Amino acid sequence: MTQPTPILSPSDSQKIAAAVSAAEAHANAEIVTVVTRQSDSYADVALVWSALIAALALVALALWTGFALAFVDSLLGLWAHHWNPHEILKLALLAATVKFAVTWLILHWRPLRLLLTPGRIKSARTRARANIAFRLAAQNRTAGATGVVIYLSLAERRAEIVADAAIAAKVAPEVWGDAMHTMLAHFRETRVADGMVAGVAQVGAILAEHFPRDMRGAKDLGNELPDGPIEL
């Protein structure tokens, strides 16, 4: 079985891991970075669009029946053909089926499917996938519930930051906004690794403010979560 091509190069992965290690050196918290090509297939969106186009074809046939039948007559070379209700119904079913199938095939092209997916749906799916990544990679995996997942979804051009219970109790979700904005600004220029490094640095600064590492009075728990990026 062919292995998928890595999203990040080895040097990019090392750069991100070094940024995570540097950020964690000043904060009593753990940062996990996750990168994925796409958070969802949006197959249901393609189905909705296909059904909508098929329905529009039926509406057009109902509103302009005479024009549609005349067009089919000219296309098939029919002269003075009398269409009975059964034939009209078959024509309507054929038109709807063809429209549905053609639209479904066209929407197999991922860029178009993403373009036709409303932004709120992409945001919701990205957030849901980020929460799953957080539960698998960081939630309750540190002694003090101080894990943070920085999640970047390339196709949707969206980032999410999900924090464990202890961090969420002190840091409001909107505080992460600057870090996400910085990451996306780099990503728009196709600098994925640089964006993640910049985001890690800003998240690390926030964590250091609220959870400063003080080795004089705390037990060193070591590196509880991996520093290198996880690719999904």
NUPA-926935 format. One record per atom (N, C-alpha, C, CB): y, z, x; residue in one letter. Coordinates in steps of 0.1 Angstrom, whole numbers, plus 5000, padded with zeros to 4 digits. Each point is the difference from the previous one (the first is absolute). Glycine has a CB too. Example, Ala and Ser with C-alpha at 12.3 -4.5 7.8 and 13.67 -1.06 7.14 Angstrom:
// NUPA-926935
494350785132a/501250004991a/501250005009a/498850124981a/502349815015s/501150005009s/501150084992s/499449785012s/
This chain:
// NUPA-926935
498850005009m/501250004991m/501250005009m/498850124981m/502249795016t/501249995008t/500950114998t/499849754999t/500750315012q/500950114999q/501449954997q/498550145016q/502249934975p/501449954997p/500950025013p/499750074976p/501349845025t/500950005011t/500950134999t/500049745001t/500150335010p/500850124999p/501549974997p/498550115017p/502149984976i/501449984996i/500950025012i/499550074977i/500250045031l/500850035011l/499249975013l/501150184987l/499749785023s/499449985014s/499750135006s/501249785003s/497950235007p/499750125007p/501350075006p/497749915005p/503250015000s/501250065006s/500950064989s/499949835018s/500150104970d/500850064989d/499450134995d/500649764993d/498150245006s/499350124996s/500350125010s/498249864989s/501850115023q/500350105011q/501450054998q/498349895016q/502650014981k/501450044999k/500250104988k/500749775010k/498650204979i/500150084988i/499450145003i/500049804985i/498950205022a/499350135003a/500950085009a/497749894998a/502950055011a/500950085009a/501250054993a/499449855019a/501150084971a/501150054992a/499650124991a/501049765000a/497850234995v/499550114992v/499850125009v/498849844984v/500650155027s/499850115010s/501450065003s/497949895009s/503150034994a/501350055004a/500650084988a/500349815016a/499650144972a/500550074988a/499450134998a/500549784990a/498150225011e/499350124998e/500250115010e/498349864989e/502250105023a/500350095010a/501150104997a/499249835016a/501650134974h/501250084996h/499850064986h/501449865015h/497550114978a/499850054986a/498650054998a/501749844992a/498250275001n/498850064997n/499449924987n/500750235010n/499049654992a/499649914989a/499249885006a/501950074985a/497449865007e/499249895004e/500449874993e/498150155005e/502149745002i/500549884994i/498849905002i/502450045005i/497349894984v/499049905000v/500749874995v/498150164995v/501749735012t/500649874997t/498949914994t/501850035018t/498549904971v/499049914994v/500749874997v/498850194990v/500649705014v/500549864998v/498949924993v/501550025021v/499049914969t/499149914992t/500649874997t/498950204990t/500349705009r/500649874997r/500549994986r/498549905017r/500850164974q/500449994986q/499450124993q/500149755000q/500650314990s/499650124993s/499149974988s/502150115008s/498049774987d/499349964988d/499849854999d/500950214988d/498149755005s/499849854998s/500849944989s/497750035009s/502750064982y/500849954988y/499349904992y/502150055013y/496649964986a/499249904992a/500450014986a/498150025016a/502250114979d/500350014986d/501449934997d/498750225000d/502249785010v/501249934998v/499849854998v/501250185013v/497949774995a/499749854999a/499349974986a/499749995025a/499550104971l/499449984986l/501150014989l/497950105009l/503049994992v/501150004990v/500849885000v/500150255003v/500349705009w/500849875001w/499149894994w/501350095020w/497549904983s/499149894995s/499950004985s/498750015022s/501250114973a/499950024985a/501349964994a/498350185002a/502849865004l/501349974995l/500349854999l/500850225009l/498849715002i/500249855001i/499149944989i/500650015025i/498250044973a/499149944990a/500650024986a/498050045015a/502650084983a/500650034987a/501249914997a/499250245002a/501649745009l/501249914999l/499549864996l/501350145017l/497649814989a/499549874996a/499649994985a/499149985024a/500350134971l/499750004986l/501350004991l/497850125005l/503249964999v/501250004993v/500749875000v/500350245006v/499749695006a/500649875001a/499349904990a/500750055024a/498049964976l/499249914991l/500350024986l/498249995017l/502050144979a/500350044986a/501449954996a/498550205002a/502549815007l/501449974997l/500249855000l/500750215010l/498649724999w/500249855001w/498749934999w/502050045015w/497349984974t/498749954998t/500149845000t/499350214987t/501649745005g/500149854999g/500249945014g/500950024977g/500050035031f/500349955013f/498850015009f/502450064998f/496950055001a/498850025009a/498949914996a/500650245003a/499149744984l/499049914996l/500349865003l/499450154982l/501949815017a/500449865004a/499849985015a/501650004981a/498750105027f/499849995014f/498549985004f/502150155003f/497149934990v/498549995003v/499549864995v/499750254997v/500849704992d/499649874995d/500449895011d/500350084976d/500949935029s/500449905010s/499250025013s/502349994990s/497450135013l/499250035012l/498649944999l/501450215004l/498049814985l/498649954998l/499949864994l/499450244997l/501849705001g/499949864994g/499650004986g/499549925022g/500850184970l/499650004986l/501249944992l/498550215003l/501149734986w/501049934991w/499750054986w/500349805015w/500850254979a/499950044986a/498950104997a/501049784994a/498750315016h/498950094998h/500550124992h/499049945022h/500150094968h/500350124991h/499350125005h/500349854980h/500550255024w/499550125006w/499750104988w/501349975022w/497450074978n/499650104990n/500250145006n/498449844989n/501650265003p/500250145005p/499050045011p/500950064978p/497949905020h/499050035010h/500349945014h/498350014982h/502149875018e/500449935013e/501250075006e/499149784991e/501950265001i/501250065005i/499650145006i/501449884982i/497750195011l/499650135006l/499349985013l/499750094977l/499549815025k/499349975012k/501049975011k/497949924988k/503150005008l/501049965010l/500850125004l/500249784990l/500150315001a/500750125004a/499250095009a/501249994978a/497550035019l/499250085009l/499949935014l/498750084980l/501149795020l/500049935013l/501250025008l/498549834990l/502750155004a/501350025007a/500150145005a/501049824985a/498750285007a/500150145004a/499150035012a/500750074977a/498149885022t/499050025011t/500449945013t/498250014983t/502349875016v/500449935012v/501250075006v/499249784991v/501850265001k/501250075005k/499650135007k/501449894982k/497750185011f/499550135006f/499349985013f/499850094977f/499349815024a/499249985012a/500949955012a/498049954986a/502949965011v/500949945010v/500950115006v/499949774989v/500750315002t/500950115004t/499250105008t/501449974980t/497450075016w/499250095007w/499749955015w/499050084978w/500749795023l/499749955013l/501249995009l/498249864989l/503050115005i/501249995008i/500450145005i/500849814986i/498950295005l/500450145004l/499050065010l/501150034978l/497949905026h/499250045011h/500850005013h/497949924989h/503250015012w/500849995011w/500850135001w/500249754999w/499550345010r/500650135000r/501550015000r/498050075012r/502749854996p/501550015000p/500649984986p/500049925023p/499449994969l/500549974987l/499750124990l/499849755004l/499050304998r/499650114991r/500950125003r/497649925000r/502750115012l/500950115004l/501449974994l/498650055021l/501849834980l/501449964995l/500150024985l/500249835019l/498750154974l/500050014986l/499750144995l/499449764998l/500350335011t/499750144996t/501350085000t/497749985010t/502650084979p/501350084999p/500050115011p/500149964976p/501150065029g/500250105011g/499550144997g/502049865007g/498250184980r/499650144996r/498550015001r/502050024985r/497349875012i/498550005001i/499650015015i/499849874978i/500850055030k/499750015015k/500350145005k/500549755002k/500650314994s/500450135005s/498950104995s/502549945000s/497150054988a/499150104994a/498649995007a/501249994978a/498449885025r/498649985006r/500150055015r/499549804984r/501650175022t/500150055014t/500050155001t/501349795005t/499550274986r/500050155000r/498650064997r/502449994992r/496949944998a/498650054997a/499149995012a/500449944976a/499749955031r/499149985012r/500450095011r/499749764994r/501650275007a/500550105010a/499450144997a/502149865004a/497950174984n/499550134996n/498550025003n/501750014982n/497549885016i/498649995003i/499850025015i/499549854980i/501350085028a/499950015015a/500450145004a/500649765002a/500350304991f/500450145004f/498950104997f/502449944995f/496950044993r/498950094997r/498949995010r/500649984976r/499149895028l/498949985009l/500350045015l/499349824985l/502050165019a/500350025014a/500750135004a/500249765000a/500550304990a/500850125004a/499950124991a/501549845010a/498350144977q/500150114991q/499050115003q/500849844983q/499850285019n/499250125003n/499149995012n/500050044976n/500449875033r/499349995013r/500650075011r/499249784992r/501950295006t/500750085010t/500050154996t/501449805007t/498650295002a/499950144997a/501250054991a/498850035022a/502449914980g/501150054992g/500549904989g/500750125020g/498449784977a/500349904990a/501349935004a/498950134982a/501249835030t/501249935006t/499749865005t/500950235006t/498449704986g/499749865004g/501049904992g/497650065005g/502749845002v/500949894994v/499449875003v/502150145003v/497849774986v/499649875002v/501249904999v/497750064991v/502549865019i/500949894999i/499349874997i/501650125016i/498649824972y/499249894996y/500949884999y/498450154987y/501149745019l/500749874999l/499149894995l/501450075020l/499149864969s/499349894994s/500749875003s/499150164982s/500349755026l/500749895004l/500449904990l/498850035021l/500249934970a/500249904990a/501150044990a/497649935003a/502450194993e/501050054991e/501350035006e/498250094987e/501849925027r/501250045007r/500650144995r/500549755004r/498550344995r/500450134995r/499350115009r/500249914977r/500550205024a/499550125008a/500050124991a/500949905021a/498250194981e/499950134993e/499850115010e/499149884979e/501550235019i/499750125008i/499550114991i/501849945017i/497050114985v/499450104992v/499750125008v/499049834985v/501550295010a/499850125008a/499150104993a/502349965009a/497150135000d/499150104995d/500850114993d/498449955019d/500950154975a/500750104991a/501150085007a/497850014988a/501950045024a/501050085007a/501349935003a/498150135010a/501749744994i/501249925003i/500749964987i/498949915021i/500450054969a/500649964987a/500850124994a/498249834996a/501450295007a/500750124994a/501450015007a/497850114995a/502449845017k/501250025007k/500949875001k/498850185013k/500549714986v/500749875002v/499949924988v/499550005024v/501749974970a/500049924987a/499649855004a/501850154990a/497649785000p/499549865003p/501149915005p/498350044983p/503049985011e/501149915004e/500450015014e/500750014977e/498950105030v/500450025014v/499449905008v/500250244996v/498649715000w/499349905008w/500649864999w/498050134998w/503149854994g/500549874997g/500549935012g/500650084978g/500149995031d/500649935012d/498849955009d/502050154999d/497049935002a/498949965009a/499349874994a/499650245007a/500249754980m/499449894994m/501049885001m/498750144984m/502649885014h/500949895002h/500049945014h/501550114982h/498449985028t/499949965014t/498849915002t/501350215007t/497649844988m/498749925002m/500149874994m/498750215000m/501849784988l/500149874993l/501049905006l/499350124979l/501749945027a/501049915007a/499449945012a/501850154993a/497349925014h/499349945012h/499049904995h/500350215013h/499049834976f/498949914995f/500649864995f/498750214993f/502549795001r/500549874996r/500349915012r/501150124981r/498949945031e/500249915012e/498649995007e/502450075002e/496549964990t/498649995005t/499750095012t/500149764992t/500650355009r/499850095011r/499350124993r/502049935014r/496750064983v/499250104993v/499950125008v/498849834988v/500850165025a/499750125008a/501450075003a/498049885010a/503050044993d/501350075002d/500550074988d/500649825016d/499250124972g/500350074988g/499350134998g/500549784990g/498250225013m/499250124998m/500450115010m/498149864992m/502250095021v/500550105010v/501350064996v/498849875018v/502150054977a/501350064995a/499850094988a/501149795008a/498050184983g/499750084989g/499450145004g/499749804986g/499450195024v/499350125005v/501150095006v/497849875004v/503150075004a/501050085006a/500950084990a/500049835019a/500450104970q/500850064990q/499250114993q/501449794998q/497450184998v/499150104993v/499850125009v/498949824987v/500950155026g/499850115010g/501250095001g/498549865012g/502750084987a/501250085001a/500250094988a/501149825013a/498550134975i/500150084988i/498950125001i/500849804986i/498150175018l/498950105001l/500450105011l/498349834993l/502350135018a/500450105010a/501150094995a/499449835017a/501450124973e/501150094994e/499450114991e/501549805002e/497550164991h/499450094990h/498850075005h/500849864982h/498450085027f/498850065006f/500149995015f/498749944979f/502250135028p/500149995014p/498850065007p/502550014998p/497149925013r/498950055007r/500450115010r/498949784998r/500650345000d/500450115009d/498750065005d/502150054987d/497549915025m/498750045006m/500050155004m/499649765007m/501650304994r/500050145005r/499450094990r/502049955013r/498150024973g/499550104991g/499049944990g/502150115002g/497449775001a/499049944992a/498849955008a/501849934984a/497150075009k/498849955007k/500049855000k/498750214992k/501049735019d/499949865001d/498749954994d/501550005021d/498749924968l/498849954993l/499649875005l/500750124980l/500049835031g/499649875005g/500449884991g/498150125012g/501449774991n/500349884993n/499049994988n/501049885021n/499450154967e/499050014989e/499749864994e/500850234996e/500149685005l/499849874994l/500349895011l/500650084977l/498749805022p/500249905010p/501449955001p/497749934997p/502850035015d/501349955002d/500149854998d/500450185016d/498549754986g/500049854999g/500149964986g/498749985020g/501949904977p/500149954987p/498749964993p/502249925006p/497750104981i/498849964993i/500349874993i/499350244997i/499849675004e/500249874993e/499049994988e/500749895022e/499850074967l/499249994988l/499949854995l/500750234993l/
